[in-house]
Amino acid sequence: MLLVSSRSAVTVTRYLDAVLEHLRDAGVVVARVEVDLSPGEPFEARLVTERGAVLRWHEERGWHTTAEQSADPVEPDPR
């Protein structure tokens, strides 16, 4: 779970960058990242792997996976 001493979009973005790097190093391809940085609300992120699995992060509750599969076909980034 992320404990942010100074709650900011920059802090959350850096944290998610580190998570993406860790997943990449573990061989997990994340095809899409959706981040909600709405003011006054807990920050949230949704990561969709190229296989369609969904990882969710909530600022106050941390990480969890869901049985949900992405409804949209995900094409891997050619980079």
C-alpha positions, 0 to 999 in steps of 0.5 A: 500500500502506498503511504503518501506523506505529501499527497500529490499526483506527482508522488502517485505517478512516480509510484506507479512508474516504479510498479510498472518497472517492477512488473516489466522486470517480472515479465508482465506486459501492461498494455493500458494504464488508467489513472484517476487523480480527481481532486478531493477523492482517493487516487485510483489506478487500473492496469490492464495486462496484454492478457486482459487481466486487471490490476486495481490500486486504490490510494487507501486500500492498496492493490487487488486483482479482480476476476474482471477481464478487459472487455476491449481487445488489448494490442501490445505496444510495439515499442 
